[in-house]
């Protein structure tokens, strides 16, 4: 499923990496502000300038906004990863890192002007109250949830809330058309970082890890345990587009694959003092062939894991050179609750390679570099060449060329995933009773979307002239449709088994494992 590789979209890459830049800190370490509390003459100078602007500038300005802008620019002059996190962003980041949020456990979207449930998290509060995908929520408490001007963040703010509190939902069932009012008590809802884990072929297991949170190592451990029960003796660990997270989580996950005492990562401070972090326990998968998939969107903690497994010759790395974020940040909480992440260390692989790619003072150029790399067609390099490459990031031994990812450019130009997903959701919504009796296994094996290609493209492209689809394009669109159907019906655990069937990264990995 070549169409959804977000790393190859400059806009999405920027969003993914921006997330990684401000969640990719070293740990839960905090620096006390007490040692920074004394005001120096330089600090007094800044305060004097702000007051001068606030009181005497020709136009009225918001001093807080100016201060935040100044802090952001100042930190970007130091390096690309030292950053400022506003008060509003702090909570969202905490949820990502903790691996949970407080709410009722639904995913929703605006569909035909109405708040519509897309997916219900199993065993969550909404699930327990009988809320189903397709249900229309037309009121939250006393606020009407109908209208084109409703904003997603506004709706999220009304649904989420402290654990133990309740929210009143007025719901219309899509299955029977009946209305009901429910009081749903909020609870802690998991934010899984393992998007999917399953047996992808014969004795080969597959784990897709999307970030490194406090719960990630437990999730990976559980996935490995279940896959081993199913007969796994080879593994594909997919770290593509994983922007990183907690270094402690990266250590614990690498520990599942490395023998006790093996170095996972090395950090060095401004004085050159090195600290080695080592595997500390018996891991669940210390033996057995292993592939790690990476690309330009794999950063920080992803690079720690990939670099450790590569240096110890524990896994073959397949894909594209990773982003190259080898700077470690510590958090400093400011007096208003906002935070500064200040680079304090550098990451090195067990063999002493710096993970950090070169950077100048131009932040935009630094970010853009990742998707401006050559679309080379060379597929292999020796293990020694890969381990000694000094370009920054982790270089795969087996490269996947971008030429093998893109086929018919019209597909990506005319049928972006957002448009197709909307169409698929509408189709599923009209046929929910039919899909209710179809489990994910039967869907994967028996359901075909071949006959829907023309229907879908005619409806989406009704006013757009386009070339006739080739046979290969039709096959690709059909696979793309089926993957989106699976995501709508079964979530990521249903999506990935379809999505990966013609994925060139996975196919290359399977080829290596079956040599």
Buried (B, 14 or more C-beta within 10 A) or exposed (E): BBBBBBBBBEEBBBEBBEBBBBBBBBBEBEBEEEEEEEEEEEEEEEEEEBEEEBEEEEEEEEEEEBBBEBBBEEBBEEBBBBBBBEEEBBEBBEBBBBBBBBBBBBEBBBBEEBBBBBBBBEEBBBBBBEBBBBBBBBBBEEEEBBEEEBEEEEBEEBBBBEBEEBBEBBBBBBEEEEEEEBEBEBBBBBBBBBBBBBBBBEBBBBBBBBBBBBBBBBBBBBBBEBBBEEEBBBBBBBBBBBBBBBBBBBBBBBBBBBBEEBBBBBBBEEEEEEEEBBBBEEBBBBEBBBBBBBBBBBBBBBBBBBBBBBBBEBBBBBBBBBBBBBBBBBBBBBEEEBBBBBBBBBBBBBBEBBBBBEBEEEBEEBBEBBBEEEEEEEEEBEBEEBBEBEEBBBBBBBBBBBEBBBBBEBBBEBBEBEBBBBBBBEBBBEEBEEBEEBEBEEBBEEBEBEEBBEEBBEEBBEEEEEEEBEEEBBBBBBBBBBBBBBBBBBBBBBBBBBBBBBBBBBBBBBEBBEE
